[in-house]
């Protein structure tokens, strides 16, 4: 049985850990609010940009821009967005698991029709996991700042766009953790390039003839598509950032609760041990007194 001093030291150590995890929870909660505000502000812009792209592509054909062109898929570039640090529960594990499952499904098939996949990792955790799984990594970007800006994502968008246009990849996919709410984050995987031509709703289709494009619909599409790809990646980075802070806050709260529960259990052990020591000492004193009296 542990001594009183050992139990007391362990209680003090766990209490210090609980204070640290509580502070980290508060910091994550503050960052989570900022990250949530950022993604909630970016979503309407992304949706409106998609609607604008739908209007202008509705006036031209699918072959007007190479970023819209579809070709046989033999090489896939997969952008994997994760975090640089841990302490986010199962967020990165769920995302990497979904990516590896997708890689297995895509790479399966006969040798002549097999698809090659290379990863473009954003965040150290994803890079390390993919490297251990044997997935080739074509490029790596460290996790972006606490408040990612559009300029931070631009190099990634330029790289994958240039590779797609050069024929290095026939398809560019994007994997990240989508922010649902504070307690829920969902692994997402979707195609970025070629850009899937958005469609208009019935009401928007009826009024699409009212729009005039200058200098021409083709010129507007050629300028709009690269920006649309960058905004799509930027939105995924913001989604993953909000998911990271939410998962970290929940994980630190759980760690704090577990530490407090363990402190309660150790306090009970401490009290039982102390009572046992007092009982033993009283028994020894009584035995000694009885022996001396005898």
Residue pairs with C-beta under 8 A, 6 or more apart in sequence:
1 273
2 10
2 269
2 273
3 273
4 270
4 273
4 274
4 277
7 266
7 269
7 270
7 273
8 270
10 266
11 263
11 266
11 267
11 270
14 259
14 262
14 263
14 266
15 259
15 263
17 255
17 259
18 255
18 256
18 259
18 260
18 263
21 252
21 255
21 256
21 259
22 252
22 256
24 87
24 248
24 252
25 249
25 252
25 253
25 256
28 245
28 246
28 248
28 249
28 252
29 245
29 249
31 146
31 245
32 182
32 242
32 245
32 246
32 248
32 249
34 147
35 179
35 238
35 241
35 242
35 244
35 245
35 246
36 179
36 242
36 246
38 147
38 238
38 241
38 242
39 179
39 235
39 238
39 239
39 241
39 242
42 234
42 235
42 238
43 235
45 231
46 231
46 232
46 235
49 224
49 227
49 228
49 231
50 198
50 228
51 198
51 200
51 204
52 224
53 195
53 198
53 221
53 224
53 225
53 228
54 197
54 198
54 199
54 200
54 204
55 200
55 204
55 208
55 211
56 211
56 213
56 217
56 220
56 221
56 224
57 64
57 68
57 197
57 198
57 221
58 200
58 205
58 208
59 208
59 211
59 213
59 217
60 217
60 218
60 221
62 68
62 69
62 197
63 69
64 217
64 218
64 221
65 218
65 221
65 222
65 225
66 165
67 161
67 164
67 165
67 193
67 194
67 195
67 225
67 226
67 229
68 194
68 195
68 197
68 221
68 225
69 194
70 194
71 170
72 170
73 115
73 170
73 171
74 115
74 116
74 170
75 115
75 116
75 117
75 118
75 168
75 169
75 170
75 171
76 106
76 115
76 116
76 117
76 118
76 169
76 170
76 171
76 172
76 173
77 117
77 118
77 119
77 120
77 138
77 160
77 163
77 164
77 168
77 169
77 171
77 172
77 173
78 99
78 102
78 103
78 117
78 118
78 119
78 120
78 172
78 173
78 174
78 175
79 119
79 120
79 122
79 156
79 160
79 172
79 173
79 174
79 175
79 192
79 233
79 236
80 95
80 96
80 99
80 119
80 120
80 121
80 122
80 123
80 126
80 127
80 130
80 175
80 176
81 95
81 122
81 123
81 126
81 174
81 175
81 176
81 177
81 236
81 237
81 240
82 92
82 95
82 96
82 121
82 122
82 123
82 124
82 125
82 126
82 127
82 129
82 143
82 177
82 240
83 91
83 92
83 123
83 124
83 125
83 143
83 240
83 244
84 123
84 124
84 125
84 142
84 143
85 124
85 125
85 143
86 92
86 125
87 248
87 251
87 252
88 244
88 247
88 248
88 251
89 247
89 248
89 250
89 251
89 254
90 247
91 177
91 185
91 243
91 244
91 247
92 123
92 125
92 126
92 129
94 177
94 185
94 187
95 126
95 175
95 176
95 177
95 187
96 125
96 126
96 129
96 130
96 133
97 187
98 175
98 187
98 189
99 126
99 130
99 175
99 187
99 189
100 129
100 130
100 133
100 135
102 173
102 175
102 189
103 117
103 133
103 135
106 115
106 117
107 114
107 115
107 116
107 117
109 115
117 135
117 136
118 135
118 136
118 137
118 138
118 169
119 126
119 127
119 130
119 135
119 136
119 137
119 138
120 137
120 138
120 139
120 140
120 141
120 156
120 159
120 160
121 127
121 130
121 137
121 139
121 140
121 141
122 140
122 141
122 142
122 143
122 144
122 156
122 237
123 141
123 142
123 143
123 240
124 142
124 143
127 137
127 140
130 137
131 137
139 159
141 155
141 156
144 152
144 153
144 237
144 241
145 152
146 241
148 234
148 237
148 238
148 241
150 230
150 231
150 234
152 237
153 230
153 233
153 234
153 237
154 230
156 233
157 226
157 229
157 230
157 233
157 234
158 230
160 169
160 172
160 192
160 193
160 229
160 233
161 193
161 226
161 229
163 169
163 172
164 170
164 171
164 172
164 193
164 194
169 193
171 191
171 193
171 194
172 191
172 192
172 193
173 189
173 190
173 191
173 192
174 188
174 189
174 190
174 191
174 192
174 232
174 233
174 236
175 187
175 188
175 189
176 187
176 188
176 236
176 237
176 239
176 240
176 243
177 185
177 186
177 187
177 188
177 239
177 240
177 243
177 244
177 247
178 185
178 186
178 187
178 188
178 239
178 243
179 185
179 239
179 240
179 242
179 243
179 246
180 186
181 246
182 246
182 249
182 250
183 246
183 250
185 243
185 246
185 247
188 236
188 239
192 229
192 232
192 233
193 229
195 225
195 228
195 229
200 208
213 219
213 220
214 220
